[in-house]
Amino acid sequence: MKQTPIDFQSAKRVIEGYGLPDFGKATIREVVAISSQLEEETGTEFIHMEMGVPGLPAAQVGVDAEIQALQKGIASIYPNINGIPEVKQEASRFIKAFINIDVAPEGCVPVTGSMQGTYASFLTSTQCTAGKDTILFIDPGFPVQKQQIAVIGSKYESFDVYEYRGEKLRGKLEGLLAKGNIAALVYSNPNNPAWFCLTDEELKIIGELANQYDTIVIEDLAYFAMDFRKELGTPFQPPYQPSVANYTDHYILQISGSKAFSYAGQRIGVTAISNKLYHRAYEGLTQRYGGGTFGTVYIHRVLYALSSGTSHSAQYALAAMFKAAADGSFHFLSIVKEYGRRAEKLKKIFTKYGFTIVYDQDLDEPIADGFYFTIAYPGMKGGELMEELIYYGISAISLSTTGSNQEGLRACTSFIKDHQYALLEERLALFAENRMK
Ligand SMILES: Cc1ncc(COP(=O)(O)O)c(C=O)c1O
C-alpha cells in the first residue's frame, strides 16, 4: 500500500460513512464535513480548497458604518423594502464609477446576498411571459443556483462554454435562444468555478442575442472587478469592469458585498435592474399580480414575500463601502489581490507536479489569477482525483457538480495559509511519486 499523509483506511472509512453513490458528485458541504472529520480524527492538517469563503477580514469602513447605524437605533425599525436612499444612491454611483453605465438609484435594490438576488431574478423572469419559463446557464457555474431553480420549480438548460469561446458562442447561444423558451440567461464574470472572464466581444454577442430573442441577462458579478490582469480599481477611469450592460437594455446585475468587501457574513448585496427592464410591464406579471412593472414586482411582490427587505444595518455598511470605493478612499481591489498572488503560487506548484489548468485561456490570453482555478491530472477522472487528493490532505470539489463537461477540480485560494505552500509542495511531490509506482 502507498504511504499517504492521511491513512488510507481511515480516509476510506470516513468517505464510505457518508454513503455517497458517487464521491465525485459530493457537494461542497459534504467535502468540508469529510475533510474536517479526517483532520480531527487523524490530527493531520488539511489544505482546504473546497470552500468559496472570503479568507480576509471584513472591510473596516463597512463595519464602522454598521456599528454606528446600530448605535443610532435602526435595529428596531423595518428597513424600507426598496432599500435605504443612501445605499440606492451609492450603488448607482459605484456602478457608474467602476462599470461606467447608468442604472438609476430606483433600480438598485439591496438583497440578502446575491443568493437572494438570483433567486428573485429567476422567479420574476420566469413569470413574465407565457412559454418563456426556462433559465439558461452559461456553465460552468455556481451549483446552488440550479438548486434555486429546483426550489422554485421552474426549468433550466445549460451548456459548458469551454468549447464555445469567442465567436463560437454566437451559434451555440442562438440555437438555444431561438427555441423561444428562455426567459433569462445567467453567467458569472469572473467565472466561478473556472475564473475565466468573458471578453467584451463575448458579452456583445450575449447582449445582441438577448435583444433579438427578448431574453433578460442576469450578470452575476460576485467577483466584481477581480480580473487582476487589468487595473479596474480606479473610480470613474477606464478600464472598467466589462459588462453586458453595454450591449443590451434588459439586464440585471448582481453585485455582492461578500467577496469584493469580504462581507459575506452580513448577507448583503445589490441587484441592479436596468432602467428599461425596471419600467417594463409584462403580461404574465399583470395577470399574476394585477399590475406592476418588472422592477416593482421584483421589489414589492417578490422580495417582500421572501424577506421583507434586507438587514437595516448591513445596508448602511454597503452604502459606506460603495461610497468610499467610488470616492477613491477605499481601494478594495488592492486588498483582494491577495487571492491572485495565492493562485499564482498554487498554480505553479500544481503544474510542477504534472497537473494541468483545465480552463486556462480567455481566447488568446492566459486566464487571470484569482479566487479559484481549475486543475486536472492526466488520465484521472475528476471524482477519482478528488478522492485521491483527500488521502494527501488536500480537499477541492469536482467540476462535474458545476455543469462542466471537463474532468477536473475547482480549487479555491481563499483559505490558504502562508505555511501551506511548502506543505502542498511536499504532498504533491509524494502524490506524483506514488502515481509513478
Ligand atoms: C458566482 C456566485 N454567485 C453568487 C454567490 C453568492 O453571493 P452572496 O454571498 O452575495 O449571496 C457566490 C458565492 O460564492 C458565487 O460564487
The ligand as an ORCA input file, in Angstrom:
! r2SCAN-3c Opt
* xyz 0 1
  C     -20.936     33.088     -8.742
  C     -21.504     33.362     -7.392
  N     -22.684     33.973     -7.285
  C     -23.215     34.260     -6.089
  C     -22.571     33.925     -4.913
  C     -23.249     34.228     -3.625
  O     -23.003     35.510     -3.209
  P     -23.664     36.112     -1.916
  O     -22.790     35.786     -0.756
  O     -23.740     37.579     -2.208
  O     -25.034     35.516     -1.763
  C     -21.332     33.287     -4.966
  C     -20.643     32.886     -3.733
  O     -19.798     32.046     -3.679
  C     -20.795     32.997     -6.241
  O     -19.631     32.355     -6.355
*
